[in-house]
Amino acid sequence: MNILFFAICLAISYALVVLAYKFLGKMGLFITSALYLIIVNIFAVENVELAGYAIALGTLLYGTIFLIKDILIEKYGEKIAIKSIITDSIAMIVFTLLSWILLLFIPVSSSASAAITTVFALIPRLFLGSLIAYIISSFIKIKIYEKFKQKYNKLYLSSNISSLIAQLLDSVIFLLIAFIGVLSFSAILEIFLVTYIVKVIYTLLATPCLYWAVKTKKQPDDLLKTK
C-alpha cells in the first residue's frame, strides 16, 4: 500500500511544481522549494516501510526540490538557482528557530504538547546536518548542471548526472553529521543505501516532468527579476 502512496505523492508533488511555475513563474518555484524543504524536515522524524525497508517519510519529497533547481537553472540561470538555495536555507532556519521558541510556552494540554514537540523540536544535530547537506549538495548540483549543459547541452544528462551526484553527497554529509557516533556503521550504511535508491528513483522519474515544465507556457515574471 505504501508503494501506491509513494506513487501518488510523487505525481502530486511533481504536478504542483509545474503548476506553480506555470501560474507564478519564478516566485512559484521559490515558494514550492522552500515549502517542500520545510515539509521534508518536519516528516524526517517519521519512518515508514517501503518495499520492506524503513525510510524517513521526508525523503519521499526531497527529490522534488532538485527538480525545482533544474527548472530554475534551465530557465533563469545559475544566479537565480543560487538565490533559491539561500531563500530555502533562510526559510528553514526561521521556521526551526520559531518552532523552538514557540515550544518554550507552557501548554494547557500536556498530551498535545508532547505530540507537537515530537514533530517540531528537531534535534539540533539533525537540523544542522540537514541544512549543511542541503546547501553543499545544492551548490554542487548547480555547478555540475552548468558544466554539463555547456559541454553537452542535453537536458536529461545535465539534470540526472547533477542530481545523482548531489543526492549522493547530500545523503553522505547528512548521515555523517547526524548519526556518526550514534548509530553503528552498518546501520548508517543501510540507511544510506535505502535512502539513495529512493532518491535515484525520484531523480529518474523527474526527467519527463522537467521536460514538461521547460516547455510549459508560464505567466510573466514580475515579482523576482534577474539582476
Kinemage of the C-alpha trace (Angstrom):
@kinemage 1
@onewidth
@group {chain A} dominant
@subgroup {mainchain}
@vectorlist {calphas} color= white
{ca met a 1} P 0.000 0.000 0.000
{ca asn a 2} L 2.871 2.370 0.776
{ca ile a 3} L 4.181 1.887 -2.759
{ca leu a 4} L 0.858 3.199 -4.059
{ca phe a 5} L 1.006 6.164 -1.693
{ca phe a 6} L 4.578 6.816 -2.845
{ca ala a 7} L 3.444 6.934 -6.484
{ca ile a 8} L 0.565 9.283 -5.621
{ca cys a 9} L 2.853 11.528 -3.570
{ca leu a 10} L 5.379 11.643 -6.391
{ca ala a 11} L 2.759 12.519 -9.019
{ca ile a 12} L 1.153 15.251 -6.896
{ca ser a 13} L 4.440 16.829 -5.828
{ca tyr a 14} L 5.717 16.999 -9.413
{ca ala a 15} L 2.420 18.323 -10.747
{ca leu a 16} L 2.335 21.079 -8.116
{ca val a 17} L 5.807 22.215 -9.154
{ca val a 18} L 4.793 22.535 -12.797
{ca leu a 19} L 1.542 24.310 -11.926
{ca ala a 20} L 3.349 26.703 -9.578
{ca tyr a 21} L 5.787 27.500 -12.359
{ca lys a 22} L 3.062 27.910 -14.972
{ca phe a 23} L 0.957 30.348 -12.951
{ca leu a 24} L 3.533 32.079 -10.736
{ca gly a 25} L 6.809 31.788 -12.623
{ca lys a 26} L 9.989 32.101 -10.544
{ca met a 27} L 8.012 33.060 -7.453
{ca gly a 28} L 6.057 29.810 -7.663
{ca leu a 29} L 9.274 27.794 -7.821
{ca phe a 30} L 10.811 29.712 -4.922
{ca ile a 31} L 7.698 29.154 -2.801
{ca thr a 32} L 7.376 25.434 -3.544
{ca ser a 33} L 11.088 24.832 -2.985
{ca ala a 34} L 11.079 26.439 0.472
{ca leu a 35} L 7.765 24.778 1.342
{ca tyr a 36} L 8.961 21.315 0.334
{ca leu a 37} L 12.196 21.722 2.304
{ca ile a 38} L 10.244 22.575 5.455
{ca ile a 39} L 7.865 19.632 4.914
{ca val a 40} L 10.818 17.288 4.342
{ca asn a 41} L 12.368 18.285 7.668
{ca ile a 42} L 9.072 18.040 9.577
{ca phe a 43} L 8.493 14.480 8.367
{ca ala a 44} L 12.128 13.460 8.744
{ca val a 45} L 11.266 12.117 12.216
{ca glu a 46} L 8.628 9.719 10.840
{ca asn a 47} L 9.768 6.392 9.378
{ca val a 48} L 7.651 4.264 7.042
{ca glu a 49} L 8.135 0.874 5.424
{ca leu a 50} L 8.789 0.901 1.703
{ca ala a 51} L 9.479 -2.390 -0.091
{ca gly a 52} L 10.442 -3.984 3.204
{ca tyr a 53} L 12.808 -1.220 4.332
{ca ala a 54} L 12.341 1.650 6.775
{ca ile a 55} L 12.795 5.113 5.309
{ca ala a 56} L 12.241 8.648 6.588
{ca leu a 57} L 8.963 9.956 5.221
{ca gly a 58} L 10.510 13.291 4.302
{ca thr a 59} L 12.871 11.571 1.859
{ca leu a 60} L 9.939 10.865 -0.451
{ca leu a 61} L 9.607 14.576 -1.241
{ca tyr a 62} L 13.259 15.584 -1.221
{ca gly a 63} L 13.900 14.844 -4.883
{ca thr a 64} L 11.261 17.371 -5.886
{ca ile a 65} L 13.469 20.181 -4.588
{ca phe a 66} L 16.213 19.188 -7.029
{ca leu a 67} L 13.665 19.168 -9.860
{ca ile a 68} L 12.857 22.769 -8.961
{ca lys a 69} L 16.547 23.654 -9.102
{ca asp a 70} L 16.754 22.075 -12.582
{ca ile a 71} L 13.900 24.258 -13.851
{ca leu a 72} L 15.425 27.385 -12.317
{ca ile a 73} L 18.848 26.725 -13.855
{ca glu a 74} L 17.427 25.840 -17.252
{ca lys a 75} L 15.025 28.771 -17.493
{ca tyr a 76} L 16.699 31.502 -15.442
{ca gly a 77} L 20.344 30.594 -14.970
{ca glu a 78} L 22.783 29.827 -12.182
{ca lys a 79} L 22.382 33.060 -10.189
{ca ile a 80} L 18.632 32.638 -9.740
{ca ala a 81} L 19.062 28.982 -8.723
{ca ile a 82} L 21.604 30.033 -6.092
{ca lys a 83} L 19.159 32.647 -4.801
{ca ser a 84} L 16.676 29.830 -4.336
{ca ile a 85} L 19.151 27.899 -2.175
{ca ile a 86} L 19.660 30.967 0.005
{ca thr a 87} L 15.901 31.540 0.278
{ca asp a 88} L 15.310 27.885 1.200
{ca ser a 89} L 18.012 27.991 3.870
{ca ile a 90} L 16.652 31.185 5.424
{ca ala a 91} L 13.124 29.757 5.438
{ca met a 92} L 14.325 26.583 7.156
{ca ile a 93} L 16.344 28.475 9.772
{ca val a 94} L 13.481 30.856 10.560
{ca phe a 95} L 10.958 28.021 10.729
{ca thr a 96} L 13.154 25.967 13.062
{ca leu a 97} L 14.074 28.847 15.375
{ca leu a 98} L 10.458 29.995 15.691
{ca ser a 99} L 9.386 26.393 16.349
{ca trp a 100} L 11.900 26.082 19.178
{ca ile a 101} L 10.779 29.402 20.682
{ca leu a 102} L 7.068 28.533 20.474
{ca leu a 103} L 7.725 25.203 22.172
{ca leu a 104} L 9.024 27.099 25.234
{ca phe a 105} L 5.486 28.255 26.061
{ca ile a 106} L 3.739 26.400 28.870
{ca pro a 107} L 0.918 24.367 27.242
{ca val a 108} L -2.614 23.754 28.531
{ca ser a 109} L -2.660 20.133 27.360
{ca ser a 110} L 0.463 18.092 28.120
{ca ser a 111} L -0.532 15.244 25.771
{ca ala a 112} L -0.993 17.550 22.805
{ca ser a 113} L 2.237 19.337 23.685
{ca ala a 114} L 4.191 16.072 23.680
{ca ala a 115} L 2.942 15.242 20.191
{ca ile a 116} L 3.758 18.701 18.847
{ca thr a 117} L 7.192 18.632 20.473
{ca thr a 118} L 7.967 15.302 18.805
{ca val a 119} L 7.197 16.758 15.389
{ca phe a 120} L 8.658 20.248 15.620
{ca ala a 121} L 11.516 20.010 18.111
{ca leu a 122} L 14.171 18.970 15.614
{ca ile a 123} L 17.311 17.769 17.347
{ca pro a 124} L 19.977 20.442 16.665
{ca arg a 125} L 22.360 17.840 15.240
{ca leu a 126} L 19.732 16.628 12.765
{ca phe a 127} L 18.809 20.172 11.796
{ca leu a 128} L 22.446 21.168 11.322
{ca gly a 129} L 23.205 18.036 9.300
{ca ser a 130} L 20.181 18.562 7.077
{ca leu a 131} L 20.926 22.238 6.448
{ca ile a 132} L 24.643 21.786 5.728
{ca ala a 133} L 23.999 18.791 3.474
{ca tyr a 134} L 21.326 20.675 1.543
{ca ile a 135} L 23.427 23.795 0.990
{ca ile a 136} L 26.564 21.950 -0.112
{ca ser a 137} L 24.793 19.427 -2.341
{ca ser a 138} L 22.610 22.094 -3.972
{ca phe a 139} L 25.550 24.348 -4.818
{ca ile a 140} L 27.471 21.405 -6.260
{ca lys a 141} L 24.428 20.326 -8.269
{ca ile a 142} L 24.138 23.745 -9.873
{ca lys a 143} L 27.828 23.815 -10.807
{ca ile a 144} L 27.721 20.304 -12.307
{ca tyr a 145} L 24.497 21.093 -14.187
{ca glu a 146} L 26.067 24.184 -15.743
{ca lys a 147} L 29.220 22.277 -16.750
{ca phe a 148} L 27.259 19.510 -18.450
{ca lys a 149} L 24.886 21.986 -20.075
{ca gln a 150} L 27.761 23.944 -21.595
{ca lys a 151} L 29.606 20.823 -22.750
{ca tyr a 152} L 26.795 18.551 -23.969
{ca asn a 153} L 23.630 20.721 -23.981
{ca lys a 154} L 21.479 17.681 -23.154
{ca leu a 155} L 18.735 18.432 -20.652
{ca tyr a 156} L 18.316 14.864 -19.364
{ca leu a 157} L 22.079 14.435 -18.984
{ca ser a 158} L 22.645 17.689 -17.107
{ca ser a 159} L 19.678 17.049 -14.832
{ca asn a 160} L 20.251 13.391 -13.996
{ca ile a 161} L 24.030 13.464 -13.561
{ca ser a 162} L 23.984 16.597 -11.400
{ca ser a 163} L 21.075 15.325 -9.291
{ca leu a 164} L 22.509 11.849 -8.750
{ca ile a 165} L 25.866 13.242 -7.624
{ca ala a 166} L 24.231 15.904 -5.455
{ca gln a 167} L 21.841 13.402 -3.860
{ca leu a 168} L 24.786 11.117 -3.099
{ca leu a 169} L 26.683 13.924 -1.397
{ca asp a 170} L 23.584 15.064 0.464
{ca ser a 171} L 22.977 11.612 1.928
{ca val a 172} L 26.615 11.090 2.937
{ca ile a 173} L 27.021 14.517 4.554
{ca phe a 174} L 23.733 14.339 6.436
{ca leu a 175} L 24.265 10.824 7.767
{ca leu a 176} L 27.819 11.552 8.909
{ca ile a 177} L 26.825 14.719 10.761
{ca ala a 178} L 23.573 13.369 12.192
{ca phe a 179} L 24.420 9.785 13.131
{ca ile a 180} L 28.178 9.206 13.335
{ca gly a 181} L 28.895 8.003 16.860
{ca val a 182} L 25.174 7.439 17.446
{ca leu a 183} L 24.477 4.526 15.111
{ca ser a 184} L 26.746 1.706 14.007
{ca phe a 185} L 28.473 1.926 10.641
{ca ser a 186} L 26.354 -0.942 9.299
{ca ala a 187} L 23.150 0.855 10.339
{ca ile a 188} L 24.300 4.098 8.704
{ca leu a 189} L 25.254 2.203 5.549
{ca glu a 190} L 21.831 0.551 5.356
{ca ile a 191} L 20.066 3.883 5.797
{ca phe a 192} L 22.280 5.393 3.112
{ca leu a 193} L 21.616 2.639 0.568
{ca val a 194} L 17.853 2.638 1.027
{ca thr a 195} L 17.618 6.430 1.043
{ca tyr a 196} L 19.799 6.845 -2.015
{ca ile a 197} L 17.907 4.216 -4.015
{ca val a 198} L 14.673 6.117 -3.389
{ca lys a 199} L 16.389 9.366 -4.412
{ca val a 200} L 17.655 7.744 -7.613
{ca ile a 201} L 14.140 6.604 -8.486
{ca tyr a 202} L 12.789 10.082 -7.784
{ca thr a 203} L 15.512 11.668 -9.932
{ca leu a 204} L 14.951 9.429 -12.952
{ca leu a 205} L 11.183 9.768 -12.810
{ca ala a 206} L 11.535 13.547 -12.635
{ca thr a 207} L 13.031 13.772 -16.131
{ca pro a 208} L 9.714 13.748 -18.079
{ca cys a 209} L 8.348 16.299 -15.627
{ca leu a 210} L 11.375 18.528 -16.230
{ca tyr a 211} L 10.761 18.480 -19.993
{ca trp a 212} L 7.095 19.210 -19.350
{ca ala a 213} L 7.959 22.166 -17.125
{ca val a 214} L 10.544 23.598 -19.516
{ca lys a 215} L 8.031 23.540 -22.381
{ca thr a 216} L 5.170 24.873 -20.276
{ca lys a 217} L 3.941 28.344 -21.140
{ca lys a 218} L 4.043 30.381 -17.963
{ca gln a 219} L 2.858 33.735 -16.721
{ca pro a 220} L 5.369 36.633 -16.955
{ca asp a 221} L 7.745 37.021 -14.010
{ca asp a 222} L 7.045 40.301 -12.276
{ca leu a 223} L 7.986 39.525 -8.686
{ca leu a 224} L 11.531 38.202 -8.942
{ca lys a 225} L 13.710 39.836 -11.543
{ca thr a 226} L 17.135 38.614 -12.589
{ca lys a 227} L 19.814 41.064 -11.511
